[in-house]
Amino acid sequence: MRERLVRFDIFLGMNGSGKSYQMAKCRRFNERNLILPATRADKVWKGIPELKAVVGFKADPMDPAGRRRVPVVYYPEINSFKGDRVIFLEGSDRDRALAFNSIIHPEWGFHRGGFFMDDSKRYIHTKGSLPHNVREFFGNRRQNAVDIFLAGWQFQDINSDFWGFGGMQLWIGNVQRQPTSMLLENHPNPNGVIAAYLFSQAINGKLPTSQRWHFEPYPNPPLR
């Protein structure tokens, strides 16, 4: 039996570069896709049904007496829906964290499909080590049959721990800030990434400002 290919694609580009549009093309790889749009105003994801959450309460594991209750968010249809669904992570930082942690939970989180994170810095820290649950979700994407696609405006929007995960495909669009050696210290070939960035900038620099839509793959040719 042929081994299933697991994708991990990162799209980088400024506002108007077409990164969401390019990322949306990847929906064809899976029969089920869960999308976290940057905002409700994003036209690329318009018209896709919204996956509704249910809020409940459970015993606080930090309370030895077991009396205190804490909120928990879950999505009853997260692993039964067909086609595409969106979840809008809104509210306070705490509200967004509760929802995101439920989506990537190892037991009742999303499995079997494409997972799209537009403007991923809104819910994954750009600096410091990745939280254990985020690292576990990305590390177990093959076992859970999850393809991951995420987007950011700059290299600086992507946590450098991601470079340590195998099988990553970069798509470098019109970005303004060159990645630093510190940012790429965990990448196996930082010079190759910088060369791809410079090549992308050279091509986009020759295009009209409103049409700088070139995305340079790294590695090139793409892994899949």
C-alpha positions in Angstrom: 0.0 0.0 0.0 1.3 3.4 -0.9 2.2 5.6 2.1 0.0 8.6 2.5 1.8 11.9 1.8 1.5 14.4 4.7 1.7 18.0 3.8 3.0 20.9 5.8 3.0 24.1 3.7 3.7 27.6 4.9 2.7 30.6 2.7 4.4 34.0 3.4 3.3 37.2 1.9 2.2 40.8 2.7 -1.4 41.9 2.6 -2.6 41.7 -1.0 0.0 39.2 -2.1 -2.5 36.4 -2.6 -1.3 34.0 0.1 -4.8 33.1 1.2 -5.9 32.6 -2.4 -2.9 30.3 -3.0 -3.4 28.4 0.2 -7.1 27.9 -0.6 -6.1 25.9 -3.7 -4.8 23.2 -1.4 -8.3 22.3 -0.4 -8.3 19.9 -3.3 -6.0 17.5 -1.5 -8.6 16.5 1.1 -12.3 15.7 1.2 -12.5 17.5 4.6 -11.0 20.8 5.3 -11.1 22.9 8.5 -10.2 26.6 8.1 -9.4 29.3 10.6 -9.7 32.6 8.6 -7.9 35.7 9.7 -11.2 37.6 9.9 -14.8 37.3 8.8 -14.1 39.9 6.1 -11.7 37.6 4.2 -13.3 37.1 0.8 -11.4 33.9 0.1 -13.3 31.9 2.7 -16.7 33.6 2.2 -19.7 31.2 1.9 -18.1 28.3 3.7 -20.4 27.0 6.5 -19.3 27.7 10.1 -18.6 24.9 12.5 -20.3 25.7 15.8 -18.8 25.3 19.2 -20.4 24.1 22.4 -19.2 25.5 25.8 -19.4 23.3 28.9 -17.6 23.0 32.2 -15.4 20.4 33.8 -13.6 20.0 37.1 -10.5 22.1 37.5 -7.5 19.6 37.6 -5.6 22.2 39.7 -8.3 22.1 42.5 -7.5 19.2 44.9 -11.0 19.5 46.3 -12.6 19.1 42.9 -15.2 21.8 43.5 -14.0 24.5 41.1 -15.3 24.3 37.5 -13.5 25.6 34.4 -14.9 26.2 30.9 -14.2 23.8 28.1 -14.9 24.4 24.4 -15.6 21.6 22.0 -16.9 21.1 18.4 -19.3 18.1 18.2 -19.1 17.8 14.4 -15.4 18.4 14.1 -14.7 14.8 12.9 -18.0 14.0 11.2 -18.6 17.0 8.8 -18.0 16.5 5.1 -16.5 19.2 2.8 -15.2 22.5 4.1 -15.9 24.3 7.4 -14.6 27.5 9.0 -14.1 28.4 12.6 -13.7 32.1 13.6 -11.4 32.5 16.6 -12.8 35.6 18.2 -13.0 37.3 21.6 -10.3 37.6 24.3 -7.0 35.9 24.2 -8.3 33.4 26.7 -11.4 32.7 24.5 -9.3 32.1 21.4 -6.8 29.9 23.3 -9.7 27.7 24.7 -11.1 27.3 21.2 -7.7 26.6 19.5 -6.6 24.1 22.2 -9.9 22.2 21.6 -9.4 22.1 17.9 -5.9 20.5 18.3 -6.8 18.3 21.2 -5.3 14.8 20.8 -8.6 13.1 21.7 -11.5 15.3 20.5 -9.6 17.6 18.1 -9.5 17.7 14.3 -8.4 14.5 12.5 -8.3 13.3 8.9 -8.3 16.3 6.6 -6.7 19.6 5.7 -6.2 22.1 8.5 -5.8 25.8 7.3 -4.5 28.5 9.6 -4.7 31.9 8.0 -2.6 34.6 9.9 -1.4 31.9 12.3 0.4 34.4 14.6 -3.1 35.1 16.1 -3.1 31.8 17.9 0.5 30.4 17.7 3.2 32.4 19.5 5.9 33.6 17.1 8.7 33.6 19.7 9.8 31.1 22.3 9.3 27.4 22.3 6.1 26.0 21.0 3.6 24.8 23.7 3.6 21.1 24.2 0.1 20.6 22.8 1.0 22.6 19.6 4.2 20.6 19.2 2.3 17.3 19.7 -0.3 18.3 17.1 2.2 19.1 14.5 4.4 16.1 15.4 1.5 13.7 15.1 0.0 14.9 11.8 0.9 11.7 10.0 -0.8 9.5 12.6 -3.9 11.7 12.6 -3.9 12.1 8.8 -3.8 15.9 9.0 -2.3 18.1 6.3 -1.3 21.5 7.7 -1.3 24.8 5.8 -0.6 28.1 7.5 0.0 31.6 6.4 1.9 34.7 7.7 2.9 38.1 6.5 6.6 37.7 7.2 9.1 35.1 8.2 9.0 36.7 11.7 5.4 35.6 12.0 6.4 32.0 12.0 7.8 30.3 15.1 11.3 29.1 14.4 10.5 25.7 16.1 8.5 24.9 12.9 11.7 24.5 11.0 12.5 21.4 13.0 9.5 19.5 11.6 10.3 17.4 8.5 8.5 17.7 5.2 7.9 21.4 5.3 7.3 23.3 2.0 7.7 27.0 2.0 6.0 29.4 -0.5 7.7 32.7 -0.3 5.7 35.6 -1.7 6.1 39.4 -1.5 7.5 39.9 2.0 9.5 43.0 3.1 11.8 41.7 5.8 14.6 39.2 5.1 14.8 36.3 7.5 17.6 36.7 10.0 20.2 34.0 10.8 18.8 33.8 14.3 15.3 33.2 13.0 16.6 30.4 10.7 19.0 28.8 13.2 16.8 25.7 13.4 16.4 25.3 9.7 18.6 22.7 8.0 19.5 25.0 5.1 19.1 28.7 6.0 21.2 29.8 3.0 18.8 28.1 0.7 15.8 29.8 2.3 17.5 33.2 2.0 18.4 32.6 -1.7 14.7 31.7 -2.4 13.6 34.8 -0.6 15.9 37.0 -2.6 14.8 35.4 -5.9 11.2 35.9 -5.0 11.8 39.6 -4.2 13.7 40.1 -7.5 10.7 38.7 -9.5 8.0 40.6 -7.5 10.1 43.8 -7.7 9.7 43.7 -11.5 5.9 43.5 -11.3 3.4 46.3 -10.7 2.9 47.0 -7.0 -0.7 45.7 -7.2 0.3 42.5 -9.0 3.2 41.2 -6.9 1.7 37.7 -6.7 4.7 35.5 -7.4 5.4 32.7 -4.8 8.8 31.0 -4.9 8.8 27.5 -3.5 11.5 26.2 -1.2 12.6 23.5 -1.8 12.3 23.9 -5.5 11.0 21.8 -7.1 8.4 21.4 -4.4 8.4 18.3 -2.3 5.0 17.1 -3.6 
